[in-house]
């Protein structure tokens, strides 16, 4: 599939690598060693998200980092230290918009935490639908309070929605980082995989949600109903659920699923 942006004679750096196969698009943060994000990286990330969204052959998106040390250590502090307050505000606004685009795309998004996932890195991972991590791969947390600031790319909002207010506030005001195993225990991480062949395991995990294993449109619409319905009144959420269900009733995969059930055979989904 190639890269979103290649290094050119004009000096454009490839901050995001994009590749995929068998229904899974892998978006890789590429600014080692810490894969910190800048405005330039976020613009390329935005492009990659749209590319995966618009590709009918992509059913699942995997977000990960280059190397084994870091998934992402958050925003590039050197960049922020050199910019004025107005730039910082618009930088955070664009990051919010980019992560909302990821969250609203009706395709399952899995954050594969190959290394440390702290600060803005965790904020990015929380915009994914599922998080899987490499065993003993690093620490996770939101330590921004130690810099005199708050998690400003969705951390205060998404963490509290995932873990509840009291636990989220405790984590953020202490600035504590902790292991992936502890993150799994509290529900912040869904699975922890062995370090050996980590990405192979991630891709195997991702492909269970692709045809012919699963009806990918149903997976995407479940995600969309939950993510969009999270903040609206129950009655409106139920209406959203019905609309998504109607779209699925009209799909080929729904007909296949119902026929397979009646014929007592495994369904063969096609993502249509």
C-alpha positions as CSV (number, residue, x, y, z in Angstrom):
1,X,0.0,0.0,0.0
2,X,3.0,2.3,0.5
3,X,3.6,5.3,2.7
4,X,1.3,8.3,3.2
5,X,4.2,10.8,2.7
6,X,7.6,9.9,1.4
7,X,10.8,11.8,2.1
8,X,11.4,14.2,-0.8
9,X,14.0,16.6,-2.1
10,X,12.1,19.3,-0.4
11,X,12.7,17.7,3.0
12,X,9.3,16.3,3.8
13,X,9.7,13.6,6.4
14,X,7.8,10.3,6.6
15,X,6.3,10.7,10.0
16,X,3.6,8.1,9.3
17,X,4.1,4.7,7.6
18,X,1.0,3.1,6.1
19,X,0.8,-0.5,4.9
20,X,-1.7,-3.3,4.9
21,X,-2.8,-6.7,3.8
22,X,-5.7,-9.1,4.2
23,X,-8.2,-6.4,5.3
24,X,-6.0,-4.7,7.9
25,X,-4.4,-1.3,7.5
26,X,-1.4,-0.6,9.8
27,X,-0.7,3.0,10.6
28,X,2.7,3.4,12.2
29,X,3.9,6.5,14.1
30,X,7.4,7.0,12.8
31,X,9.7,9.4,14.7
32,X,11.9,7.2,16.8
33,X,13.1,6.7,19.4
34,X,10.0,8.1,21.2
35,X,7.6,8.6,18.3
36,X,6.5,12.0,19.7
37,X,3.9,13.7,17.6
38,X,4.2,17.1,16.0
39,X,1.8,19.1,13.9
40,X,3.4,17.6,10.8
41,X,2.9,14.1,12.1
42,X,-0.7,14.8,13.0
43,X,-1.4,16.0,9.5
44,X,0.0,12.8,8.0
45,X,-1.9,10.8,10.6
46,X,-5.1,12.6,9.5
47,X,-4.4,11.7,5.9
48,X,-3.7,8.0,6.8
49,X,-7.0,7.8,8.8
50,X,-8.9,9.1,5.8
51,X,-7.1,6.8,3.5
52,X,-8.1,3.7,5.6
53,X,-11.6,5.0,6.0
54,X,-12.2,5.4,2.3
55,X,-10.6,2.0,1.3
56,X,-13.3,-0.6,0.9
57,X,-10.7,-3.3,1.2
58,X,-9.8,-2.2,4.8
59,X,-11.9,-3.6,7.6
60,X,-9.7,-3.0,10.6
61,X,-7.2,-0.3,11.4
62,X,-4.2,-1.0,13.6
63,X,-2.3,2.0,15.1
64,X,1.3,1.3,16.4
65,X,4.7,2.8,16.8
66,X,8.1,2.3,15.1
67,X,10.5,0.1,17.1
68,X,10.1,-1.6,20.5
69,X,10.8,1.2,23.0
70,X,7.9,3.5,22.5
71,X,4.4,3.4,21.1
72,X,4.3,7.1,21.6
73,X,5.7,9.4,24.4
74,X,3.2,12.2,23.5
75,X,3.6,15.6,22.0
76,X,7.1,16.8,20.9
77,X,8.1,19.0,23.9
78,X,10.9,20.7,22.0
79,X,8.3,21.8,19.4
80,X,5.9,23.1,22.0
81,X,8.6,25.0,23.9
82,X,9.4,27.0,20.7
83,X,5.8,27.9,19.8
84,X,3.5,30.6,21.2
85,X,0.2,29.9,23.0
86,X,-1.9,30.5,20.0
87,X,-0.1,27.8,18.0
88,X,-0.4,25.4,21.0
89,X,-4.1,26.0,21.1
90,X,-4.6,25.2,17.5
91,X,-2.3,22.3,17.7
92,X,-4.4,20.7,20.4
93,X,-7.6,21.5,18.4
94,X,-6.3,19.8,15.3
95,X,-5.2,16.8,17.4
96,X,-8.7,16.6,18.9
97,X,-10.2,16.7,15.4
98,X,-7.8,14.0,14.1
99,X,-8.6,11.6,17.0
100,X,-12.3,12.2,16.6
101,X,-12.0,11.3,13.0
102,X,-10.3,8.0,14.1
103,X,-13.0,7.4,16.7
104,X,-15.9,8.1,14.4
105,X,-14.7,6.0,11.5
106,X,-17.0,2.9,11.3
107,X,-14.2,0.5,11.2
108,X,-12.7,-1.2,14.2
109,X,-9.5,0.5,15.5
110,X,-6.9,-1.4,17.5
111,X,-4.0,0.4,19.2
112,X,-1.0,-2.0,19.4
113,X,1.1,-0.7,22.3
114,X,4.6,-2.0,21.3
115,X,6.4,0.1,23.9
116,X,5.9,2.9,26.4
117,X,2.5,4.6,26.0
118,X,2.5,7.8,28.0
119,X,1.0,11.3,27.9
120,X,-0.4,12.1,24.5
121,X,0.5,8.6,23.4
122,X,-2.1,7.2,25.7
123,X,-4.5,9.9,24.7
124,X,-4.1,8.7,21.1
125,X,-4.5,5.1,22.1
126,X,-7.7,5.9,24.0
127,X,-9.3,7.1,20.7
128,X,-8.9,3.5,19.5
129,X,-11.7,1.0,20.2
130,X,-9.4,-1.7,21.6
131,X,-5.9,-1.6,23.1
132,X,-3.5,-4.6,23.1
133,X,0.0,-4.4,24.5
134,X,3.4,-6.1,24.4
135,X,4.2,-8.1,27.5
136,X,6.7,-6.1,29.7
137,X,6.9,-3.6,26.8
138,X,6.8,-0.5,28.9
139,X,4.8,1.8,31.0
140,X,1.4,3.5,30.5
141,X,-0.1,6.6,32.1
142,X,-0.8,10.3,31.9
143,X,2.0,12.2,33.7
144,X,1.3,15.7,32.4
145,X,0.8,17.1,35.9
146,X,4.5,16.7,36.4
147,X,5.0,19.3,33.6
148,X,2.5,21.7,35.2
149,X,-0.2,21.0,32.6
150,X,-3.1,18.6,32.0
151,X,-3.6,15.9,29.4
152,X,-4.8,18.2,26.7
153,X,-5.5,15.9,23.8
154,X,-8.6,14.2,25.1
155,X,-7.1,12.6,28.2
156,X,-9.3,14.1,30.9
157,X,-12.4,13.2,28.9
158,X,-11.7,9.7,27.5
159,X,-9.9,8.3,30.6
160,X,-12.8,9.3,32.8
161,X,-15.3,7.7,30.4
162,X,-13.3,4.5,30.3
163,X,-12.4,4.1,34.0
164,X,-14.8,6.4,35.9
165,X,-14.2,9.8,37.4
166,X,-12.5,8.9,40.7
167,X,-10.0,6.4,39.2
168,X,-9.2,8.8,36.3
169,X,-8.7,11.8,38.5
170,X,-6.4,9.8,40.8
171,X,-4.3,8.6,37.8
172,X,-3.9,12.1,36.4
173,X,-3.3,14.1,39.6
174,X,-0.6,11.6,40.8
175,X,0.9,11.4,37.3
176,X,1.7,7.7,38.0
177,X,2.8,5.4,35.2
178,X,2.2,1.7,35.5
179,X,2.6,-1.7,33.7
180,X,0.6,-3.0,30.9
181,X,-0.5,-5.9,33.1
182,X,-2.0,-3.4,35.6
183,X,-3.6,-1.5,32.8
184,X,-5.3,-4.8,31.7
185,X,-6.5,-5.4,35.2
186,X,-8.3,-2.0,35.4
187,X,-9.7,-2.3,31.8
188,X,-7.5,0.2,30.1
189,X,-5.9,-2.5,28.0
190,X,-7.9,-5.4,26.5
191,X,-5.1,-8.0,25.9
192,X,-1.4,-8.4,26.7
193,X,0.5,-10.5,24.1
194,X,3.9,-12.1,24.4
195,X,6.8,-10.0,23.2
196,X,8.0,-12.5,20.7
197,X,6.4,-11.9,17.3
198,X,4.2,-9.2,18.8
199,X,3.0,-7.7,15.6
200,X,2.2,-11.1,14.1
201,X,0.0,-11.7,17.1
202,X,-1.6,-8.3,16.7
203,X,-2.5,-8.9,13.1
204,X,-3.9,-12.4,13.9
205,X,-6.0,-10.7,16.6
206,X,-7.2,-8.0,14.1
207,X,-8.1,-10.5,11.4
208,X,-10.6,-12.2,13.5
209,X,-12.8,-9.1,12.9
210,X,-12.4,-9.3,9.1
211,X,-14.3,-11.4,6.5
212,X,-14.8,-14.3,6.3
213,X,-14.5,-14.6,10.1
214,X,-16.8,-11.7,11.0
215,X,-19.3,-9.5,9.2
216,X,-17.0,-6.5,9.1
217,X,-19.9,-4.0,8.5
218,X,-21.6,-5.3,11.6
219,X,-18.4,-4.8,13.6
220,X,-18.0,-1.3,12.3
221,X,-21.6,-0.4,13.0
222,X,-21.4,-1.8,16.6
223,X,-18.4,0.5,17.0
224,X,-20.2,3.5,15.5
225,X,-23.4,3.0,17.6
226,X,-21.3,2.8,20.8
227,X,-19.0,5.7,20.0
228,X,-21.6,8.1,18.7
229,X,-24.3,7.0,21.2
230,X,-22.0,7.4,24.2
231,X,-22.9,11.0,24.9
232,X,-26.4,11.4,23.7
233,X,-29.7,10.7,25.6
234,X,-30.9,7.1,25.7
235,X,-33.8,7.6,23.4
236,X,-31.6,9.2,20.7
237,X,-29.1,6.4,21.2
238,X,-31.8,3.8,20.6
239,X,-32.8,5.6,17.4
240,X,-29.1,5.6,16.3
241,X,-29.0,1.9,17.0
242,X,-32.1,1.2,14.9
243,X,-30.7,3.1,12.0
244,X,-27.5,1.2,12.1
245,X,-29.4,-2.1,12.4
246,X,-31.6,-1.2,9.4
247,X,-28.4,-0.6,7.3
248,X,-27.2,-4.1,8.4
249,X,-30.5,-5.8,7.6
250,X,-30.0,-4.7,4.0
251,X,-26.5,-6.1,3.8
252,X,-25.4,-9.3,2.1
253,X,-23.7,-10.5,5.2
254,X,-26.9,-10.3,7.3
255,X,-28.6,-12.5,4.8
256,X,-25.7,-14.9,4.9
257,X,-25.6,-14.9,8.7
258,X,-29.3,-15.7,8.9
259,X,-29.2,-18.4,6.2
260,X,-26.2,-20.0,7.8
261,X,-27.9,-20.1,11.2
262,X,-31.0,-21.8,9.7
263,X,-28.9,-24.2,7.7
264,X,-26.7,-25.0,10.7
265,X,-23.4,-24.2,9.0
266,X,-20.6,-21.6,9.6
267,X,-21.3,-18.3,7.9
268,X,-18.9,-17.1,5.2
269,X,-19.0,-13.3,5.4
270,X,-17.8,-11.0,2.6
271,X,-17.9,-7.6,4.2
272,X,-20.8,-6.5,2.0
